[in-house]
Amino acid sequence: MQYIANVSYGKDSLAMLEIIKQHNMPLDRIVHVEIMATSTIPADLPPMMEFKHKADKIIKNRYGIDVEHIHSNITYEEKFYTKKTNKARKKENVGRIYGFPLILGSWCNSELKVKELKKIAKKDVIQYIGIASDEPNRFHNLTERKISPLVLHGITEIECMEICKNLDLVSPIYTFSTRGGCWFCNKQNLNQLKILRKQYPELWNLLLKWDSDSPVKFRLDYSVHELDERFAQEDMQCNLF
């Protein structure tokens, strides 16, 4: 049997590695699915990419295992511009590009991440996943072959954060947000999108380009162009005071 830890670089999955070590649980591999926005631009912002590099060194020194960065053979942008085939649910969608994923039932997670994780989910593999003991709404993800060391040993989210602080493994996402993820995600809040526009204009411009081409609206309430106008107006109001 092979034991693989799936890490996202969030507090729970990183603390999970320490719990595995403390309780002498078997561990053969540590795997992270890297999502790419384009062939040259990662889905994570630069501070997160820098943190991953730092965390990989700490993980190697402390646990003796290199983190394997696996990724799909297709980028977000490539899937975005892929035309739907005859297998599309609605006939009128055949030949139309996918564009932005829907809020519910989005293609990005299943196509770019879940498919890669399924490739390692073989019969002789036990996967460790970072679900804290006080997250009962996520327990449905646990099976005989998907185990949470945090749940097994009663480790809460707050305790996960303390473990990461002690190991200098606190992700930069916790300095301005409680949510990590792709910079182009349409599920992030408006404040995060406003930060993206201000601090990473080149990425925001790419998002605007995609918005012009997408047959699907970015969010139910706003397109990227509508957000761009809103944020510009808010900036102008701030400058008046």
Residue pairs with C-beta under 8 A, 6 or more apart in sequence:
1 26
1 124
1 125
1 126
2 28
2 29
2 122
2 124
2 125
2 126
3 25
3 26
3 27
3 28
3 29
3 125
3 126
3 128
4 28
4 29
4 30
4 31
4 120
4 125
4 126
4 127
4 128
5 13
5 16
5 17
5 20
5 27
5 29
5 30
5 31
5 127
5 128
6 13
6 31
6 32
6 33
6 117
6 127
6 128
6 129
6 130
7 13
7 14
7 16
7 17
7 30
7 31
7 32
7 67
7 130
8 32
8 130
8 180
9 32
9 48
9 51
9 52
9 55
9 171
9 180
10 130
10 171
10 173
10 180
11 157
11 160
11 161
11 163
11 164
11 170
11 171
11 174
12 130
12 131
12 132
12 150
12 157
12 160
13 129
13 130
14 55
14 130
14 160
14 163
14 164
14 167
14 169
14 171
15 130
15 150
15 155
15 159
15 160
15 161
15 163
15 164
16 128
16 129
16 130
16 148
16 149
16 150
16 160
17 27
17 30
17 59
17 62
17 63
18 62
18 163
18 167
19 25
19 149
19 150
19 153
19 155
19 163
20 27
20 63
20 128
20 149
21 27
21 62
21 63
23 149
23 153
25 128
25 149
27 63
27 65
27 128
28 65
29 65
29 68
30 59
30 63
30 65
30 66
30 67
30 68
31 67
31 68
31 70
31 117
31 120
32 52
32 67
32 68
32 69
32 70
33 70
33 71
33 72
33 112
33 113
33 116
33 117
34 42
34 43
34 69
34 70
34 71
35 42
35 43
35 44
35 71
35 72
35 76
35 108
35 112
35 113
35 182
36 42
36 43
36 71
36 72
36 75
36 76
37 43
37 75
37 76
37 77
37 182
37 183
37 184
37 203
37 206
38 75
38 76
38 77
38 206
39 75
41 203
41 206
42 49
43 76
43 181
43 182
43 183
43 184
44 52
44 180
44 182
44 183
45 183
45 196
45 200
45 203
47 172
48 171
48 172
48 173
48 180
50 172
51 171
51 172
55 67
55 169
56 66
56 67
58 167
58 168
58 169
59 65
59 67
60 66
60 67
62 167
70 116
70 120
71 116
72 111
72 112
72 113
72 115
72 116
74 111
74 112
76 108
76 112
76 182
76 184
77 210
79 98
79 107
79 108
79 111
79 112
80 97
80 98
80 99
80 100
80 210
80 213
80 214
81 97
81 98
81 213
82 97
82 98
83 95
83 96
83 97
84 93
84 94
84 95
84 96
84 97
84 98
85 94
86 94
88 94
88 96
96 215
97 213
97 214
97 215
98 107
98 216
99 210
99 213
99 214
99 215
99 216
100 186
100 210
100 211
100 214
100 216
100 217
100 218
101 107
101 108
101 186
101 216
102 216
103 186
103 187
103 219
103 220
108 182
108 185
117 127
120 127
121 127
121 145
125 145
126 145
126 146
126 147
127 145
127 146
127 147
128 147
128 148
128 149
129 141
129 142
129 146
129 147
129 148
130 148
130 150
130 160
131 138
131 139
131 141
131 142
131 148
131 150
131 151
132 148
132 150
132 151
132 155
132 156
132 157
132 159
132 160
133 150
133 151
133 153
133 154
133 155
133 156
134 156
134 157
135 157
139 151
142 148
142 151
149 155
150 160
155 163
161 170
161 174
164 170
164 171
171 180
173 179
173 180
176 195
177 191
177 192
179 188
179 189
179 192
181 187
181 188
183 196
183 200
183 203
184 203
184 206
184 207
184 210
186 218
186 219
190 227
193 227
193 231
194 231
194 234
196 203
196 204
196 207
197 204
197 227
197 228
197 231
198 231
204 228
207 218
207 224
208 224
208 225
208 228
210 224
211 218
211 223
211 224
211 225
212 225
217 223
218 224
218 227
222 230
